[in-house]
């Protein structure tokens, strides 16, 4: 406020001086610098006017981001909240497990209090998982002039009968640095031969070729988003946000080649063999620690009730406190629901978000505002309409909360070892990577830029400048490698195409991208990035238009292509 006051005081003094010079007979006393004895009444008047105009200017400046915030809250709420800390957790079945157990989406996990400095730190799984009775025993890799061969050795670690377990889908998580994970991803996703089941030399009679060739990306589709608020936003934006800020989502692969396969009861070990043209980068030593099973992403988000809010007369804005006893490490992430209870009649009411109301006469409305009060995370405020009848009400607010930067600061690999009440007792859990840091969302001055880009059509995102501008807005990581990936896009050529595929006439767009390969740590990293871009194009394209993506790496002119697929009709 002081800065606004000083600016208005300077403006009034200069404007008064100028006016007094032009009209000395009417307002000569306004030229304070020309007076030997200043008039205190004039000075008090100028100070009062400066205060009023400063307050008005400050309120106007605050109202502009409030408007843009509400627009974004309706169009793409994931852009208004910090990106929380994320990790990957592994569930290990115990020997006594007799059948496949399912881990539910949203299962809460926490570290022992001693490792969390007695702070309440909670992670939640982002997807469900069927725990299979297997563990990775070894990973062997060899290459020749014909290509590369990868053997994943698995062993049964449970006593139950094989027929009680569902092995139709095996989820692998690739752990390691970017060159290794990208190369493994490309090798497992694009093999050139059918996968094989190998039971070893002593049981070679059970060896067989499988129907499937390779793996598919587990969380690449619309339902793969990590953040719960992504359901209210364009799935293509959630895809980009997760790629730049939680890339481990894209290192999960699913192998469904064991569907309907029967395993001999007396054999506990077997290998799945993949063969392809893509080789691992030189100098990398592959081990069983690089390919894990029974893993799922988790984010530092959890549900809880905020401190009750008592409505007061002549007041419309109320600060939301997630947990007064833990104010230093538990913060509100999103407001999920608001309900009121009249202390006299005992009647309860559900409040409706202002911009989701249907009828004009609804009175129980609320708006969520975000203000930076200097805490580790922005503070949410509840704005209610002025209504004297509500003065006897107490509000209860359901929140999604997070811990800001504490998980990264306090936790290490393996510390998330305690499960919530819904966790099966027959499995153990731990995080296999250290939690990431939380990331700040775009500042309020960028809100209008975000809003303008949210209405970009598919024909526009096939233009280099527009696509780069869009990608930059979702990169909150401040990592040089992400910046280089965005800068690598040199040229995009979109050409209408028509094809007949399996007797069906297909009309679509061929998107040819020239990529500067020097911006990547390897060809596999380039392939991984373009694989995400292809999926983004599909999510953005209208349902009546198909997309075929082709990539040329410059200057080597290596090329990759993705089959033509129909758009997924999620254009805003």
SVG drawing of the C-alpha trace seen along z (x, -y; Angstrom):
<svg xmlns="http://www.w3.org/2000/svg" viewBox="-35 -36 66 116">
<polyline fill="none" stroke="black" stroke-width="0.4" points="0.0,0.0 2.9,-2.4 4.2,-2.1 0.8,-3.0 0.5,-5.9 4.0,-7.3 3.2,-7.0 -0.1,-8.9 1.5,-11.5 4.2,-12.2 1.6,-12.4 -0.6,-14.8 2.3,-17.0 3.6,-17.2 0.1,-17.6 -0.7,-20.3 2.5,-22.2 1.8,-22.1 -1.8,-23.2 -0.7,-26.1 1.8,-27.3 -0.8,-27.5 -3.5,-29.0 -1.7,-30.9 -4.8,-33.1 -7.0,-30.1 -4.8,-27.5 -1.5,-29.1 -1.3,-27.5 -1.1,-24.0 2.5,-24.8 3.9,-23.7 7.5,-24.0 7.1,-27.7 5.7,-28.5 8.0,-29.5 5.4,-28.7 3.5,-25.5 -0.2,-25.4 -0.8,-22.4 -4.4,-22.1 -3.3,-21.7 -0.8,-19.1 -3.4,-17.1 -5.8,-17.4 -3.2,-16.0 -2.4,-13.2 -6.0,-12.3 -6.6,-12.3 -3.4,-10.3 -4.6,-7.7 -8.0,-7.3 -6.7,-7.1 -3.9,-4.7 -6.5,-2.4 -8.7,-2.5 -5.7,-1.8 -4.6,1.1 -8.1,2.6 -8.3,2.2 -4.9,4.0 -6.1,6.8 -9.4,7.2 -7.7,7.9 -6.0,11.1 -9.2,12.1 -11.1,12.0 -8.5,13.9 -8.3,16.4 -12.0,17.2 -11.9,17.6 -9.0,20.1 -10.8,21.8 -13.6,22.7 -11.5,23.6 -8.4,25.2 -8.1,25.4 -4.8,27.4 -3.0,24.1 -4.0,22.4 -2.4,24.7 1.2,25.6 2.4,28.9 2.7,31.1 5.6,33.4 5.4,36.7 7.1,40.1 6.8,43.8 5.8,46.4 6.3,50.2 4.0,52.8 5.8,56.1 3.6,59.1 4.3,61.3 4.8,65.0 1.4,65.8 -0.6,63.9 -3.0,66.4 -4.6,64.4 -4.3,61.1 -4.9,58.1 -6.0,54.7 -4.6,51.4 -7.3,48.8 -6.7,45.4 -6.2,42.8 -4.6,45.1 -2.9,42.9 0.8,43.5 2.9,41.9 6.4,42.2 7.1,43.1 6.9,40.0 10.5,40.2 11.6,39.9 9.1,37.0 10.3,34.9 6.8,35.6 5.1,33.8 1.9,35.0 3.1,35.9 0.8,38.0 0.9,39.2 -1.9,40.8 -1.7,43.3 -2.9,41.8 -4.2,45.0 -5.3,48.5 -2.9,51.4 -3.3,55.2 -0.4,56.7 1.0,59.8 2.9,62.5 6.1,61.8 9.4,60.0 12.2,59.1 15.1,61.5 17.5,60.3 17.7,58.2 20.1,59.3 21.0,57.3 23.1,58.2 23.5,56.8 24.9,57.9 24.9,56.7 21.3,58.0 20.1,55.8 19.5,55.9 18.0,58.6 16.6,57.9 15.7,60.6 13.6,59.8 13.8,62.7 10.8,63.0 10.1,65.4 7.0,66.3 7.2,65.1 3.8,66.2 2.5,69.6 -1.0,69.5 -2.0,71.6 -1.1,70.0 -4.7,70.2 -5.7,67.7 -3.5,65.0 -4.2,62.7 -1.1,62.2 -2.9,60.8 -1.2,57.4 2.3,56.8 3.2,53.2 6.9,52.3 8.5,49.1 11.7,48.0 14.1,46.4 17.3,44.6 18.6,41.6 17.0,40.1 19.2,41.8 18.7,45.3 15.0,45.0 14.2,43.6 16.2,46.3 14.5,49.0 11.1,47.4 11.8,47.5 13.2,51.0 10.3,52.5 7.7,50.5 9.0,51.1 10.5,54.6 10.9,56.2 10.0,59.7 7.4,61.5 8.2,61.7 9.2,65.1 8.6,67.0 11.8,68.8 11.8,71.3 15.5,72.1 17.5,75.0 16.0,77.5 12.4,76.8 12.9,75.8 9.9,77.9 7.6,75.1 9.3,72.3 7.1,70.5 6.6,67.5 4.0,65.1 1.3,63.3 2.4,59.9 5.6,58.2 6.2,55.5 4.7,53.3 2.3,50.3 2.6,47.1 0.6,47.5 -0.4,43.9 -0.2,42.2 -4.0,42.1 -6.7,39.7 -7.1,41.5 -3.3,41.4 -3.2,37.9 -1.6,37.7 -3.5,34.8 -7.2,35.1 -8.0,31.6 -7.0,32.8 -10.5,34.3 -11.9,30.8 -9.3,29.7 -8.3,30.5 -6.6,33.9 -4.0,32.7 -2.9,30.0 -2.7,32.5 -0.5,34.6 2.0,31.8 1.9,30.7 2.8,34.2 5.5,34.7 7.5,31.5 7.0,31.7 6.5,35.4 8.1,37.3 8.2,40.6 4.5,41.1 5.8,41.8 8.3,44.5 5.5,47.0 4.9,49.8 2.2,52.6 2.9,56.1 -0.2,58.1 1.4,61.0 0.9,63.5 -2.9,63.4 -4.4,66.9 -1.0,68.4 -0.8,71.3 2.3,71.7 3.5,75.1 3.1,75.3 6.6,76.7 8.4,73.9 9.0,70.7 11.2,68.8 10.9,67.7 12.2,65.0 10.3,62.7 12.6,62.0 12.3,58.9 14.3,58.3 14.5,55.1 16.7,52.8 17.1,50.1 20.2,50.4 21.0,49.0 23.4,46.0 27.0,47.1 28.4,47.2 25.2,48.1 25.2,51.2 21.7,52.7 20.4,54.4 17.2,55.5 17.0,52.1 16.3,50.5 13.1,52.4 10.6,52.8 7.2,54.4 4.1,53.7 4.7,49.9 2.4,46.9 2.8,43.1 1.8,41.2 1.4,37.5 1.5,35.4 -2.2,34.7 -4.8,35.9 -8.3,35.0 -9.2,33.4 -11.6,31.0 -10.5,27.4 -11.0,25.5 -14.6,24.4 -15.5,20.9 -18.0,18.8 -19.8,16.3 -19.6,12.7 -21.7,9.7 -20.4,7.2 -17.7,9.6 -17.4,11.4 -13.9,12.8 -12.7,15.6 -9.3,17.2 -9.2,21.0 -7.0,22.7 -6.2,26.3 -5.0,27.3 -4.4,24.7 -2.2,27.1 0.0,27.8 -0.2,24.4 3.5,24.6 3.4,27.7 -0.2,28.5 -1.6,26.2 -4.8,26.1 -4.5,27.2 -8.0,27.1 -11.5,26.4 -13.7,29.4 -16.9,28.6 -18.5,26.1 -21.4,26.7 -23.1,24.5 -25.0,25.3 -27.3,22.9 -26.5,22.9 -30.0,22.0 -32.2,24.2 -29.6,26.9 -30.4,26.9 -27.6,27.7 -27.0,26.2 -24.7,27.1 -23.0,24.1 -22.6,24.0 -19.5,22.5 -20.7,19.2 -20.0,20.0 -21.7,23.4 -25.0,22.1 -28.1,22.8 -30.8,20.6 -30.4,16.8 -32.1,16.8 -29.5,19.1 -28.1,17.5 -25.7,20.1 -22.9,19.3 -19.1,19.1 -16.0,18.1 -12.5,19.2 -9.7,16.6 -6.0,17.1 -3.8,14.7 0.0,14.7 0.4,13.8 4.0,14.8 3.5,18.5 5.2,21.4 2.1,21.8 -0.6,19.4 -3.6,19.1 -7.1,19.7 -9.9,17.3 -13.6,18.1 -15.7,15.2 -19.4,15.2 -22.3,12.9 -23.4,10.5 -26.5,11.9 -27.7,11.0 -29.6,14.3 -26.3,16.3 -24.8,14.7 -25.7,17.7 -24.0,20.2 -20.8,22.1 -19.1,23.4 -17.3,26.7 -14.9,26.8 -13.6,30.0 -10.1,29.6 -7.5,31.4 -4.3,30.5 -0.5,30.8 2.8,30.3 4.5,27.9 8.3,28.5 8.5,30.7 8.4,34.1 11.5,33.2 13.2,31.7 12.6,34.6 12.0,37.8 14.4,40.1 14.0,43.3 12.2,46.0 10.7,43.6 7.1,44.0 6.6,47.3 3.3,47.1 -0.1,47.6 -3.6,46.3 -6.5,48.2 -7.4,49.6 -4.0,51.1 -4.0,54.9 -2.0,56.4 -0.6,59.0 1.7,56.4 4.5,54.1 5.2,50.7 8.0,48.2 8.9,45.3 11.5,46.3 12.6,42.7 13.0,39.6 10.0,37.3 10.3,34.4 10.0,30.8 6.8,28.9 6.6,26.4 5.0,23.0 2.3,22.4 2.4,19.4 2.1,16.1 -1.0,13.9 0.4,11.6 0.5,14.7 -3.1,15.7 -4.4,13.8 -1.7,15.3 -2.8,18.7 -6.5,17.9 -5.7,16.8 -3.8,20.0 -6.5,22.3 -8.7,21.5 -6.1,22.4 -7.5,24.6 -5.8,27.8 -4.8,26.1 -2.9,23.5 -0.9,25.9 0.6,27.3 2.4,24.0 5.9,23.9 5.5,20.6 2.0,21.5 3.1,25.0 6.3,23.7 4.3,21.0 1.9,23.6 4.6,26.0 6.5,23.3 3.4,22.5 3.2,26.0 6.9,26.3 7.2,25.2 10.3,27.2 13.0,24.6 15.1,27.5 17.4,26.8 16.7,30.2 13.0,29.3 13.8,25.9 16.1,27.6 13.3,30.0 10.9,27.2 13.6,25.3 14.3,28.4 11.1,28.0 12.4,26.5 9.5,26.8 6.0,28.3 4.3,29.1 0.6,30.1 -0.8,31.7 -4.4,33.0 -4.4,36.7 -6.9,39.3 -6.4,43.0 -8.3,46.3 -7.5,48.4 -9.1,51.8 -11.8,50.8 -12.6,47.6 -12.0,44.2 -10.0,42.0 -9.6,38.2 -7.0,36.6 -3.8,34.6 -0.2,35.6 2.0,33.7 5.6,33.7 8.0,32.3 11.7,31.4 13.5,31.8 17.0,30.7 18.5,33.9 21.4,32.1 19.0,30.8 18.5,34.4 20.7,36.8 20.0,39.5 17.7,40.7 15.5,42.6 15.0,39.3 13.9,37.7 11.5,40.6 10.0,40.4 9.3,36.7 7.7,37.1 5.6,40.0 4.1,37.6 3.6,35.0 1.7,37.5 -0.6,38.3 -1.2,34.6 -2.1,34.1 -4.6,36.9 -6.2,35.5 -6.4,32.1 -7.8,33.1 -11.6,33.2 -13.2,36.6 -13.9,36.3 -10.2,35.8 -7.4,38.3 -3.7,37.6 -0.6,39.2 2.7,37.9 6.1,38.2 9.4,36.9 12.7,36.1 15.8,35.7 18.0,33.0 20.8,33.2 21.0,37.1 17.5,37.3 16.6,40.4 12.8,40.7 10.0,42.1 6.3,42.4 3.2,43.0 0.2,44.7 -2.8,42.6 -5.5,42.5 -8.7,40.6 -8.8,37.5 -10.1,37.9 -12.5,35.0 -11.2,33.0 -10.8,29.7 -12.2,26.8"/>
</svg>
